[in-house]
Amino acid sequence: MWPRVSDDSVRTPGLTIESVDAMLHEEAERGAVFIKDFPHYVTHMWDEQWLSRFNHSFLIRDPAKTISSMYDKWPDFHPQEVGFAEQRALFDLLTDVQGKPPPVLDSDDLLEAPHEMVERWCHAVGIDYIPEALSWEPGARDEVSWWDGGSFHANLKNSNGLKAQPRRYVEVKDAPARVQEVYGENLPHYEHLYGYRLGRSS
């Protein structure tokens, strides 16, 4: 499903969408399973029966940050990899099917007030809030860093918890033209979900 896939793209033998889906189903027989995925890689699986297996919530991020970050790593990124349109489409589909919108967390709110926002999210999805879960021991995270040696998780490896961080801004007008173009195409989808976010109490 990756638009830039090639013969030499990184692959893990035996790891497929089907094998992961089967593994999640098996794990869910034993207890709650938490996963994060990108909607634009599973659009072909969006039917009511499959979607009903999950308690959905959405994590959104300012597209100025998302797209400039992608451009920094992959200047040749494909617009389909951005995923805002598919995220909105899945959100709207679930809202129609369930009769109410799924919970939405904005990453800036989460980083500015992690305990408040995680507590609000836990309440929204019907699980207990455990403050201690926002702290951990620093170290390697092989369970999430298997894909390319962990280049995406260097900060996680050196961290010891989810702590408040000041909101950072990206000036789109100073970004490369390609970033500005893709940003303009995707901003309406982000703003749509942002209107449903779990806001802060202050």
Salt bridges, closest charged atoms under 4 A:
ASP21 OD1 - ARG53 NH1 3.22
GLU26 OE2 - ARG30 NH1 3.82
GLU27 OE2 - ARG30 NH2 2.84
GLU29 OE2 - HIS25 NE2 3.71
ASP76 OD1 - ARG4 NH1 3.51
GLU81 OE1 - ARG4 NE 2.72
ASP92 OD2 - ARG88 NE 3.67
ASP92 OD1 - HIS192 NE2 2.78
ASP108 OD1 - LYS65 NZ 2.67
ASP108 OD2 - ARG167 NH1 3.64
ASP109 OD1 - ARG167 NH2 2.99
ASP109 OD2 - ARG197 NE 2.87
GLU112 OE1 - ARG167 NH2 3.14
GLU112 OE1 - ARG200 NH1 3.06
GLU116 OE1 - ARG200 NE 3.79
ASP174 OD1 - LYS173 NZ 3.46
